[in-house]
Amino acid sequence: MTAPETVGAIAAMGTRLGPDIVAACRSLFDAEQRELADRVAPIAVDCAYGPDPRNRLDLYGEGGEQRPVVLFVHGGGFLVGDKGGHTGGGESGWANAHVGRWAAANDMVGAVMNYRLAPTHMWPSGAEDVGLAIEWLRANVAQHGGDPERIFLLGTSAGAVHVSAFLKAREDHAGLVRGAALLSGLYGFTPLDERDMLYYGPQDCYDLRMPLGAVMATGLPLLVACAEFDPPRFQAEWASLLQARLGRHGHLPRAHYASGHNHYSMAMHLGTSDRRLSDELLSFFADHS
């Protein structure tokens, strides 16, 4: 599709969520992402960063001098999701793996992780797994061309929640990573819905378990983003976080509003000819490398 046709197709989907919208978004970017997959192969697959079978990550990049590292944490509403990597079917095909490939194509090492899923694994398993993956990268990524002192986090949807919760769980987070980019996350400004409770537990656990305080207070460089066709709840979280950070710190965090995109397409289009979010992320990483 041409760019205007893609924007029109995304706009026609509205702000709905669901497997049909995921599939429709993937079809929009399939040709470009398969071409990227043909060009960029993984350099390490299913690296075990922890004891659970879901504690696995893949690496993308090239050898040689040490490069910044981007750890991508996928979405999936706490219940589903996969780091992907294959192009011939499976749960996600190229999706999620494409972020690692995008990082590699831009002179970084891309790490794409799986994590434990609800309802079998509840709060705070996501934050714990992000922490374990970071520790593994700091110990091992140098042998794959990455700089363990220049690790950045990039999470979308539930992945952004887990990155935010890592900031809450680890007081030493600023010594472990250089910055975090949060795409369409939930931080604690809006009430839980029924799906969220499968991970967080009942509503009375909400205030204690959501990462709101840490995301408001952290001095770690942040980039926070939402999409034009994100559901209103995600837009309210984004706008509320900007306002809260302004009130606490006296200035806004770095922010991006992805016009023409929805909850899924915002991360899914990284690596395509639409470079607006890509350029913002690369500039953010470069500023703090």
N, C-alpha and C positions, 0 to 999 in steps of 0.2 A: 504494500500500500504506500501511496505518497503520504507526506506529512499531513496535509489537510484531511485526507481520508482517514488517517489514523486518529487524529484529534476528533473528527466527527464520530467515528465509531466508539471512542471512549466516552464522549459526551452522551451518546445515545444509551450507554449502559447506566448512566446516572450514578447514584451513590450506593448502589446495591452491592452486597457481598455474597459470596457463595461459589461453589465449584464451577457453575456455568460461566460466571464472570471470569474466574481464573483461566478457564479454557479459552474463552474469547480473547482475553488479553494475550495469552501465549501465542495464539494464532497470528496476532498482529506483528509480533516481533520474531516469529519463528525463523524466517529466512535469514535475517541478519545475525541472529544468535547461533544458528547452525554454521554460518560462515565463520564466526568467531571461534566456535568449537573446533572447526577444522584447522584453524591456525594455531590455537593455543591448547596444548596438552598438559595434563597434570604432571608435576614432577615428583609427587609422593601421594599415595592414595591410602585411605583408611588408617591413618596414623592414630594409634590408641593413646589418647591423652588422659584417660581415666579407666576405672574398672568395669563400667557398664558397657554392654554391647553398643549402646547409642553414643558412647564417648569416643567418637571418631571424627577426624578432620582430613581434608584434602588440601594440598598445596599446589599453587600455580606460580610460575615465574621462570627465571633463568639463573644459572650459576654466575659466579663472578663476584664483583664487589657487593658489599652489604647494602641492601635496599630497604626502604620503609616497608612495613608489613601491615596489611589490612585484614583484620579478622571479621568475617561476615557472619551474622547470626540471623538465620532465616525466620520468617513468620509462620503462621499456621494456627493462630488462636489457641496456643498452648497444647493443642491436641494432635496436630498433624504437622508434616513438613519433613524435608529430606535435603541433604546437601547436593543431591543430583550428581551430574557428571556425565551421564550417558545421553546419547541423542536418539536412541532407537526405541524409546518407550520408557516404561517404569513409572514410578510415582511422579517424578518431576522432570525427567529428561534433562535438558540443558538448564532448566530454571534453578536458581540459587548458585549452581556451579558457575554460571555466567559472570557473577560478581567477582569470583576469583580470577577468571580469565580476563575480565576488564582491568583488574588491578595489574595483572601480569603485562597486559598490553600497554600499560602506562608506567612501566619501569618500577613496579612494586612487586612484592610477593603477596599473593592473595591466599588467604586461608579461609576455607568454608567448612563450618562445623555442623554436626548434628548435636542434639542435646536430648536429655530425657523428657518424655512427654506425659502430660496428664491424661487420664486421671490416675494412672499407676504411680506417677511421680508428681507430687504436689510441691507448692512453695516450701522452701526456696531452692528447689533443684536446679532451676534455670540459671540463677545467679551463681550457684556453686559450679555448674558446668562451665560457664564463661570463665570463672576464675581458674579452673583446672586447665582449660585450653590455653589461657594466657601463660600460665606457669610452664606448660609444655613448650609453647613457642619460645619463651625466654630461654629455655634450656636447650632447644633443638633447632631453632630456625636458622641459626648462623650457618649450619652445614648445608642449608638449602639456598643460601644467598640472601637471607634476610637479616636485618639489624635488630637484635632483641631489645635494644634501647629505643627503637622507634616503631612501636606497635600502636596502631589505631584501631578503634572498634567502630563497626558499622552494623547497626541492627535495624530491621524493619518490622513493624507491627509487634507481635509477641517477642520478636528478637530485640526490638528496641526496649521493651519492658525488661527483658532479662539483662540487657546491658545496663539499664538504669538501676536495676536491683543489685547488680554487681557493685556499682558505685556506693550503694548503701551498705552492702555486706562487708566491703573491704575498705577500711579506713586508709589503707596504704595504696589505694588505687592510682593516685597521681604519680606514684613512684614506679608503677608497673606499665602504664600506657601513656601516650602523649595526648590523646584526645578521643572524643566519641561523637559520632554522627548518629542521630536518632530520627528515623523516618516513621512517621505516623504511629507514635507510641501512645500508651496509656500510662499516666504518671500518678493519678490519684485525685484528679479534680472532678471526675464524674463517677456516679455510683457503679458498682459491679453489675454485670448482667449474669444470667444463669450460666452461660458458658464459662465466664471468668471464675465462677465459684468452683468449677471442677479443678481448677488449679489453686486458687487462693483459699478455698474453704468458705464458710458463711460470711455474710456481710459484716458481722461484728468483729471479724479479723481484719477487715479492710484497712483501717487507718494504720494499724501496726505493720502491715505487710506490704503496702504499696510503697514505691520508691520516691514519693513526692518530696520529702524533706531533703534527701540526698541530691536529687536533680536540681532543686532550688538552691542548695547551699554550696555544692561543689565548686572548687576553683579550677577544675579540669576544663580545658577548652572544649566547648560544645558547639555542634551545629545541629539545629532542630528544624525539621521539615514536615510539611503536610502537603496534600494534593488538593487541587481545585474540586475534585469529585470524591474526596474522602467523605465517609459518612459524617454527619454533623457532630457526633460524639468525638471523633478524632480531631476534627477542626477545633472544637471547644477545648480539648486538652492542649493542643498546640498554642492557641491564642492565650489560654490561661497561664501556660508555662512562660510564655514571653512576658506577660504582664507581671507575673510573680518574680521572675528574674530581674526585671526592670526595677521593681519595688525594692528588692533586696540588695541588688548590686549597683543600682544607679545607671545601668545601661542594659541594652538588649543583648542576648547572645547572638551569635551568628545564626541566621535563619534563611530558609529557602521555601518559597511557595511555588509548587510545581503546577503551573497552569497547564491545562489540557491533559492532566493525568488523574488517575484514580488510585485507590488504596493499593492495588496490585501493580499497576503499570509503572508506578513511580520507581520502584526498585527494578522491576523486570526489564525496563528499557535501557539500563546501564550497559554500555558497550555498543549501542546503536548510533545512528547518525544524529539523533537528538542528544546534544552534548550539554544541555543547560545544567542539569543536575551533576553530570560528570565533571564539568568544569568547576562548579562550586565546590565539590568534594575534593578535587585535586588541588585547588587553591588552598582550601582549609588544611589539608594534609601538609602541603608544602610550607605553609606559614608556621607550622608547629614541628617540623622535622628538625 
